Amino acid sequence: MRRVYLDNNATTPALPEVLEAMRPYFAEQFGNASSIHHHGQQTRAAVERARESVAELLGCRAAEVVFTSGGTEADNLALFGLVEKGDHVVTSTIEHHAVLNSAKRLEEMGCEVTYVPVDGQGRVDPEDVRRALRPNTKFISVMMANNETGVLQPVEEIGKIAAEADVYFHTDAVQAAGKVPIDVERIGCDLLSISGHKMHAPQGTGALYVRKGTLLRPLFYGGNHERSRRAGTENVPGIIGLGKAAEMAVAALAAGEMERLGALRDRIQTTLLESIEATGVNGEGAPRVPTTTNIYFDFIEGEAMVIALDLKGLAISTGAACSSGAIEPSHVLTAIGLRPERARASLRFSLGKQNTAEDVDFALSVLPEAVARLRELSPVYKKQEAAAPTKAK
Ligand SMILES: Cc1ncc(COP(=O)(O)O)c(C=O)c1O
């Protein structure tokens, strides 16, 4: 059976070159990067080369990159590393749970948190961030690209506001890295999170950019790894994989790979909207990463659709992988203003470098029929069809 994977915001396959780069570090070059002998030094050099590659992707210095176990740890390290009891934090309602649940925990610990809303396109208004500032505001955390809609946030404007107010600015760039250029100086952030498995490196890898001079409390206590910012023997093969993926992401961005994927994404979107009634794009008109589109198909149940499409060989998602299984409508889509039924009727299509035009042809060949079938089962759809046999979109 043919299987096509269009759920790359949940995770991406490691690229063959990434695997090849990692391979020697499991057995032949197994040294502990903290050891002073030949084996350790060989590994240390490789880790530092990977750090350079990640720094190049982010436009920062290698010494400002802290390797972590992924995006969740990077987000936690940023928030818990700087915020203290009594501090005020500004974040948004559409953050990933790695930030939202950390913010909730900060509230339990005696911090105050303001969750700024988004507009109908899923964008934060930087002026809302400015208005939320208080004398005790220590930290702003607003993501660079949303994982469900792909909508890019006005991080440069927020960076300016943070600088003017002398407040730390963190951005979760997990869904932006490799898809749009990142330059921490332009953004003006003090901290920025990335995750390996969203950019064709292995799961369980990631990094936090920490601006020079930012004094971060570590999450773990142990050895002096990562300049005492993240204790624990480094995941060397994972770090090498992340470094290789970062290097390849820089090259792919320069070679126009995102234009290719953007054209495929646009074809999915245009074809579905033209051929299926009662559909629309969530976040339409907003700047987005080129690899993601989130489309509502009124009168269907997203979860049922994911299962129906999976049986036909197409993997997509109703929202963040981390919240799949939950019946609650997506917090991102409801924050945009979608009513719960429409949020539940929304599907996310996300492309990765392995995807081809044939993958898109396949998706477009199975989708219309699957939507029609599910709508046949919908009493609401039948009722309104009877009332108005020719429906406007
Ligand atoms: C925006 C965003 N932040 C953070 C994470 C968490 O990253 P990780 O899976 O590497 O812990 C994800 C994963 O879905 C994400 O999409």
Ligand as a Chemical Component Dictionary entry (heavy atoms), coordinates in Angstrom:
data_LIG
# 
_chem_comp.id                   LIG 
_chem_comp.type                 NON-POLYMER 
_chem_comp.pdbx_formal_charge   0 
_chem_comp.three_letter_code    LIG 
# 
loop_
_chem_comp_atom.comp_id 
_chem_comp_atom.atom_id 
_chem_comp_atom.alt_atom_id 
_chem_comp_atom.type_symbol 
_chem_comp_atom.charge 
_chem_comp_atom.model_Cartn_x 
_chem_comp_atom.model_Cartn_y 
_chem_comp_atom.model_Cartn_z 
_chem_comp_atom.pdbx_ordinal 
LIG C1 C1 C 0 6.215  25.161 18.314 1  
LIG C2 C2 C 0 6.737  23.971 19.047 2  
LIG N1 N1 N 0 7.453  24.155 20.162 3  
LIG C3 C3 C 0 7.954  23.133 20.855 4  
LIG C4 C4 C 0 7.743  21.825 20.460 5  
LIG C5 C5 C 0 8.334  20.715 21.262 6  
LIG O1 O1 O 0 9.502  20.209 20.643 7  
LIG P1 P1 P 0 10.046 18.764 20.993 8  
LIG O2 O2 O 0 9.091  17.785 20.387 9  
LIG O3 O3 O 0 11.409 18.711 20.360 10 
LIG O4 O4 O 0 10.120 18.660 22.474 11 
LIG C6 C6 C 0 6.983  21.570 19.315 12 
LIG C7 C7 C 0 6.656  20.199 18.898 13 
LIG O5 O5 O 0 5.595  19.926 18.362 14 
LIG C8 C8 C 0 6.468  22.680 18.579 15 
LIG O6 O6 O 0 5.764  22.501 17.471 16 
# 
loop_
_chem_comp_bond.comp_id 
_chem_comp_bond.atom_id_1 
_chem_comp_bond.atom_id_2 
_chem_comp_bond.value_order 
_chem_comp_bond.pdbx_ordinal 
LIG C1 C2 SING 1  
LIG C2 N1 SING 2  
LIG C2 C8 DOUB 3  
LIG N1 C3 DOUB 4  
LIG C3 C4 SING 5  
LIG C4 C5 SING 6  
LIG C4 C6 DOUB 7  
LIG C5 O1 SING 8  
LIG O1 P1 SING 9  
LIG P1 O2 DOUB 10 
LIG P1 O3 SING 11 
LIG P1 O4 SING 12 
LIG C6 C7 SING 13 
LIG C6 C8 SING 14 
LIG C7 O5 DOUB 15 
LIG C8 O6 SING 16 
# 
